[in-house]
Amino acid sequence: MRMKYILIVVILTIPVFVFLSDKRLPDRGIGTSEGYFQKKTSITVLGDENCKEKTQEALDLLREKSAGDYAAVMDTMGAIRCIQSGSLVFPWQSPPTFEVGEETLNSGSLWYASVLSHETCHIQQFFRKEQWQGAHAEEYCLHKQYDVLVSLGADQEILDYTKNIISSKWWEKSRAEMNY
């Protein structure tokens, strides 16, 4: 009698296993070591000429001074949309999209490049099914941003500012309170 139940369990799990093992995540343009996503060579930039120029300057800086971080941004982020205020990432969209506010966009290519890396970190957290919002996620991505700033040659003032961002708990503010 026991054998029948074991056989039923095995037969019922085989189709599920085949389905799960063959399941592929949708292509989001993310190249990861896990092999879930395909590499790509461009990011769609939605905005005016200023937006496109400043985004390209930030990407060029990453490419020249931090090639690994440049590759991560290019492989992960699908679109950048310039907006008036606030900066938010939407990793679940196809493609993963970063909305960058004017303050970040106009903060200089060094800072903007580091923010692109920071938001790439959140997209990667999302696809690894890790916590991608909140204190822990922010601290992790701020450390990544700090490392990128070091690679780009940021001065100590910018590095200290980045170290202190975590204590502001900015993620607890409403979107109306944010002006970056």
C-alpha contacts under 8 A as a table, 3 or more apart, distances in Angstrom:
res1	aa1	res2	aa2	distance
1	M	4	K	5.60
1	M	5	Y	7.16
2	R	5	Y	5.43
2	R	6	I	6.44
3	M	6	I	5.15
3	M	7	L	6.07
4	K	7	L	5.13
4	K	8	I	6.14
5	Y	8	I	5.05
5	Y	9	V	6.20
6	I	9	V	5.14
6	I	10	V	6.22
7	L	10	V	5.11
7	L	11	I	6.06
8	I	11	I	5.10
8	I	12	L	6.00
9	V	12	L	5.14
9	V	13	T	6.09
10	V	13	T	5.24
10	V	14	I	6.24
11	I	14	I	5.50
11	I	15	P	7.61
12	L	15	P	6.53
12	L	16	V	7.30
13	T	16	V	5.16
13	T	17	F	6.05
14	I	17	F	5.12
14	I	18	V	6.15
15	P	18	V	5.08
15	P	19	F	6.04
16	V	19	F	5.05
16	V	20	L	6.07
17	F	20	L	5.12
17	F	21	S	5.88
18	V	21	S	5.23
18	V	22	D	6.06
19	F	22	D	5.33
19	F	23	K	6.03
20	L	23	K	5.07
24	R	36	Y	7.11
25	L	36	Y	6.46
25	L	37	F	7.69
26	P	37	F	7.80
27	D	30	I	7.36
27	D	36	Y	7.72
27	D	37	F	5.51
27	D	38	Q	6.70
28	R	37	F	6.38
28	R	38	Q	7.68
28	R	76	T	7.47
28	R	78	G	7.09
28	R	94	S	6.11
28	R	95	P	5.34
28	R	96	P	6.63
29	G	37	F	5.77
29	G	38	Q	5.32
29	G	39	K	5.74
29	G	40	K	5.88
29	G	75	D	5.81
29	G	76	T	5.99
29	G	77	M	7.33
29	G	78	G	6.43
29	G	95	P	7.17
30	I	36	Y	7.61
30	I	37	F	4.67
30	I	38	Q	5.67
30	I	39	K	5.88
30	I	40	K	7.60
30	I	74	M	7.97
30	I	75	D	4.48
30	I	76	T	4.10
30	I	77	M	7.20
31	G	35	G	6.74
31	G	36	Y	7.27
31	G	37	F	4.96
31	G	38	Q	5.02
31	G	39	K	4.61
31	G	40	K	7.79
31	G	72	A	7.50
31	G	75	D	4.93
31	G	76	T	6.54
32	T	35	G	5.42
32	T	36	Y	6.60
32	T	37	F	6.37
32	T	38	Q	7.96
32	T	75	D	7.88
33	S	36	Y	8.00
35	G	38	Q	7.41
38	Q	75	D	7.57
39	K	74	M	7.91
39	K	75	D	5.14
40	K	74	M	6.74
40	K	75	D	5.67
41	T	74	M	6.43
41	T	75	D	7.43
42	S	74	M	6.44
42	S	78	G	7.82
43	I	74	M	6.63
43	I	77	M	6.69
43	I	78	G	5.20
43	I	79	A	5.30
43	I	80	I	7.15
44	T	78	G	6.37
44	T	79	A	4.53
44	T	80	I	6.24
45	V	51	C	7.73
45	V	52	K	6.16
45	V	55	T	7.77
45	V	79	A	5.76
45	V	80	I	4.83
45	V	81	R	5.95
45	V	82	C	7.85
46	L	51	C	7.80
46	L	52	K	7.60
46	L	79	A	7.37
46	L	80	I	6.05
46	L	81	R	4.57
46	L	82	C	6.26
47	G	50	N	7.79
47	G	51	C	5.45
47	G	52	K	6.53
47	G	81	R	6.09
47	G	82	C	5.23
47	G	83	I	7.83
48	D	51	C	5.28
48	D	52	K	6.41
48	D	82	C	7.95
49	E	52	K	5.03
49	E	53	E	5.99
50	N	53	E	5.16
50	N	54	K	6.08
51	C	54	K	5.41
51	C	55	T	6.03
51	C	82	C	6.25
51	C	105	L	7.15
52	K	55	T	5.19
52	K	56	Q	6.08
53	E	56	Q	5.13
53	E	57	E	6.16
54	K	57	E	4.98
54	K	58	A	6.23
54	K	105	L	6.75
54	K	106	N	7.72
54	K	109	S	6.73
55	T	58	A	5.19
55	T	59	L	6.20
55	T	105	L	7.58
55	T	109	S	7.83
55	T	112	Y	7.78
56	Q	59	L	5.02
56	Q	60	D	5.95
57	E	60	D	5.05
57	E	61	L	6.17
57	E	109	S	6.00
58	A	61	L	5.14
58	A	62	L	6.35
58	A	109	S	4.56
58	A	110	L	6.55
58	A	112	Y	5.98
58	A	113	A	4.58
59	L	62	L	5.10
59	L	63	R	6.13
59	L	70	Y	6.74
59	L	113	A	6.34
60	D	63	R	4.99
60	D	64	E	6.10
61	L	64	E	5.19
61	L	65	K	6.02
61	L	66	S	7.72
61	L	109	S	7.21
61	L	110	L	7.24
61	L	113	A	7.07
61	L	152	L	7.59
62	L	65	K	5.38
62	L	66	S	4.98
62	L	67	A	6.25
62	L	69	D	6.62
62	L	70	Y	5.03
62	L	113	A	6.29
62	L	152	L	7.36
63	R	66	S	5.76
63	R	67	A	4.78
63	R	69	D	7.76
63	R	70	Y	5.08
63	R	71	A	7.70
64	E	67	A	6.41
65	K	151	S	6.54
65	K	152	L	5.68
66	S	69	D	5.50
66	S	70	Y	6.22
66	S	148	V	7.21
66	S	151	S	6.08
66	S	152	L	6.76
67	A	70	Y	4.94
67	A	71	A	6.13
68	G	71	A	5.12
68	G	72	A	6.27
69	D	72	A	4.98
69	D	73	V	6.24
69	D	117	S	6.61
69	D	148	V	7.31
70	Y	73	V	5.21
70	Y	74	M	6.14
70	Y	117	S	7.90
71	A	74	M	5.08
71	A	75	D	5.92
72	A	75	D	5.17
72	A	76	T	5.91
72	A	117	S	7.72
72	A	120	T	7.19
73	V	76	T	5.20
73	V	77	M	5.62
73	V	116	L	6.79
73	V	117	S	6.13
73	V	120	T	5.70
74	M	77	M	5.94
74	M	78	G	7.69
75	D	78	G	7.90
76	T	96	P	7.49
76	T	120	T	6.22
76	T	123	I	7.09
76	T	124	Q	7.22
77	M	80	I	7.67
77	M	95	P	7.35
77	M	96	P	5.60
77	M	97	T	6.37
77	M	98	F	7.37
77	M	120	T	6.32
77	M	123	I	7.60
78	G	94	S	7.63
78	G	95	P	4.69
78	G	96	P	5.05
78	G	97	T	5.84
79	A	95	P	6.40
79	A	96	P	6.39
79	A	97	T	4.65
79	A	98	F	6.33
80	I	97	T	5.64
80	I	98	F	4.83
80	I	99	E	5.78
80	I	100	V	7.02
81	R	97	T	7.21
81	R	98	F	6.23
81	R	99	E	4.70
81	R	100	V	6.24
82	C	99	E	5.72
82	C	100	V	5.01
82	C	101	G	6.02
82	C	102	E	7.19
82	C	105	L	7.91
83	I	86	G	7.46
83	I	87	S	7.98
83	I	99	E	6.35
83	I	100	V	5.91
83	I	101	G	4.92
83	I	102	E	6.52
84	Q	101	G	5.20
84	Q	102	E	5.38
85	S	100	V	7.56
85	S	101	G	4.24
85	S	102	E	5.83
85	S	103	E	7.03
85	S	178	M	7.74
85	S	179	N	5.84
85	S	180	Y	6.27
86	G	99	E	7.72
86	G	100	V	6.68
86	G	101	G	4.80
86	G	102	E	7.87
86	G	175	R	6.85
86	G	178	M	5.90
86	G	179	N	5.56
86	G	180	Y	5.09
87	S	98	F	7.34
87	S	99	E	5.26
87	S	100	V	4.47
87	S	101	G	5.07
87	S	104	T	7.64
87	S	180	Y	6.34
88	L	98	F	5.90
88	L	99	E	5.13
88	L	100	V	6.71
89	V	96	P	7.65
89	V	97	T	5.86
89	V	98	F	4.31
89	V	99	E	6.05
89	V	119	E	6.49
89	V	122	H	7.76
89	V	123	I	7.56
90	F	93	Q	5.77
90	F	96	P	5.79
90	F	97	T	5.13
90	F	98	F	6.17
90	F	123	I	7.77
91	P	94	S	7.92
91	P	95	P	7.73
91	P	96	P	4.38
91	P	97	T	6.21
91	P	98	F	7.99
91	P	122	H	7.70
91	P	123	I	5.03
91	P	126	F	6.60
91	P	127	F	7.86
92	W	95	P	7.79
92	W	96	P	6.03
92	W	126	F	7.93
93	Q	96	P	4.86
93	Q	97	T	6.43
94	S	97	T	7.63
96	P	123	I	7.23
98	F	119	E	7.21
100	V	104	T	6.54
100	V	105	L	6.46
101	G	104	T	5.62
101	G	105	L	6.14
101	G	179	N	7.91
101	G	180	Y	5.98
102	E	105	L	4.84
102	E	106	N	5.84
102	E	180	Y	7.18
103	E	106	N	5.26
103	E	107	S	6.03
103	E	179	N	7.02
103	E	180	Y	4.91
104	T	107	S	5.08
104	T	108	G	7.87
104	T	111	W	7.57
104	T	112	Y	6.10
104	T	115	V	8.00
104	T	180	Y	5.51
105	L	108	G	7.12
105	L	112	Y	6.15
106	N	112	Y	7.97
107	S	111	W	6.21
107	S	112	Y	6.57
108	G	111	W	5.67
108	G	112	Y	6.14
109	S	112	Y	4.99
109	S	113	A	5.78
110	L	113	A	5.26
110	L	114	S	6.42
110	L	149	L	7.28
110	L	152	L	6.93
110	L	154	A	7.34
111	W	114	S	5.14
111	W	115	V	6.24
111	W	149	L	7.58
112	Y	115	V	5.00
112	Y	116	L	6.26
113	A	116	L	5.14
113	A	117	S	6.50
114	S	117	S	5.09
114	S	118	H	6.19
114	S	145	Q	5.28
114	S	146	Y	7.66
114	S	148	V	5.87
114	S	149	L	6.02
115	V	118	H	4.78
115	V	119	E	6.13
115	V	145	Q	6.71
116	L	119	E	5.27
116	L	120	T	6.09
117	S	120	T	4.96
117	S	121	C	6.25
117	S	144	K	7.38
117	S	145	Q	6.16
117	S	148	V	7.34
118	H	121	C	5.12
118	H	122	H	6.75
118	H	141	C	5.27
118	H	142	L	6.46
118	H	144	K	6.46
118	H	145	Q	5.17
119	E	122	H	5.07
119	E	123	I	6.41
119	E	141	C	7.65
120	T	123	I	5.09
120	T	124	Q	6.21
121	C	124	Q	5.15
121	C	125	Q	6.21
121	C	141	C	5.67
121	C	144	K	7.47
122	H	125	Q	4.96
122	H	126	F	6.18
122	H	132	W	5.36
122	H	133	Q	7.60
122	H	137	A	7.34
122	H	141	C	6.83
123	I	126	F	5.06
123	I	127	F	6.39
123	I	132	W	7.50
124	Q	127	F	5.19
124	Q	128	R	6.11
125	Q	128	R	5.10
125	Q	129	K	6.20
125	Q	130	E	5.04
125	Q	131	Q	6.53
125	Q	132	W	5.19
125	Q	137	A	7.94
126	F	129	K	5.07
126	F	130	E	5.79
126	F	131	Q	6.89
126	F	132	W	5.43
127	F	130	E	7.45
131	Q	134	G	7.65
131	Q	136	H	7.71
131	Q	137	A	6.10
132	W	137	A	5.09
132	W	138	E	7.72
133	Q	136	H	7.57
133	Q	137	A	5.30
133	Q	138	E	6.61
134	G	137	A	5.56
134	G	138	E	6.01
134	G	171	W	6.56
135	A	138	E	5.16
135	A	139	E	6.01
135	A	166	I	7.69
135	A	169	K	7.39
135	A	171	W	7.72
136	H	139	E	5.20
136	H	140	Y	6.21
137	A	140	Y	5.19
137	A	141	C	6.22
138	E	141	C	5.17
138	E	142	L	5.86
138	E	166	I	7.21
139	E	142	L	5.06
139	E	143	H	6.23
139	E	166	I	6.24
140	Y	143	H	5.29
140	Y	144	K	6.53
141	C	144	K	4.87
141	C	145	Q	6.08
142	L	145	Q	4.80
142	L	146	Y	5.99
142	L	162	T	7.08
142	L	163	K	7.68
142	L	166	I	7.58
143	H	146	Y	4.96
143	H	147	D	6.25
143	H	163	K	7.98
144	K	147	D	5.14
144	K	148	V	6.31
145	Q	148	V	5.06
145	Q	149	L	6.21
145	Q	162	T	7.93
146	Y	149	L	5.04
146	Y	150	V	6.32
146	Y	159	L	6.47
146	Y	162	T	6.40
146	Y	163	K	7.43
147	D	150	V	5.11
147	D	151	S	6.30
148	V	151	S	4.95
148	V	152	L	6.15
149	L	152	L	4.99
149	L	153	G	6.23
149	L	154	A	5.26
149	L	159	L	7.07
150	V	153	G	5.15
150	V	154	A	5.66
150	V	159	L	7.58
151	S	154	A	7.71
154	A	158	I	6.27
154	A	159	L	6.71
155	D	158	I	5.67
155	D	159	L	6.48
156	Q	159	L	4.92
156	Q	160	D	5.96
157	E	160	D	5.17
157	E	161	Y	6.11
158	I	161	Y	4.98
158	I	162	T	6.18
159	L	162	T	5.14
159	L	163	K	6.31
160	D	163	K	5.04
160	D	164	N	6.35
161	Y	164	N	5.22
161	Y	165	I	6.37
162	T	165	I	5.31
162	T	166	I	7.83
163	K	166	I	6.79
164	N	167	S	5.70
164	N	168	S	7.26
165	I	168	S	5.44
165	I	169	K	7.48
165	I	170	W	7.80
166	I	169	K	5.84
166	I	170	W	7.67
169	K	172	E	5.82
169	K	173	K	7.68
170	W	173	K	5.48
170	W	178	M	7.81
171	W	174	S	7.95
173	K	176	A	7.99
173	K	177	E	6.00
173	K	178	M	6.86
174	S	177	E	5.35
174	S	178	M	6.81
175	R	178	M	5.28
176	A	179	N	7.70
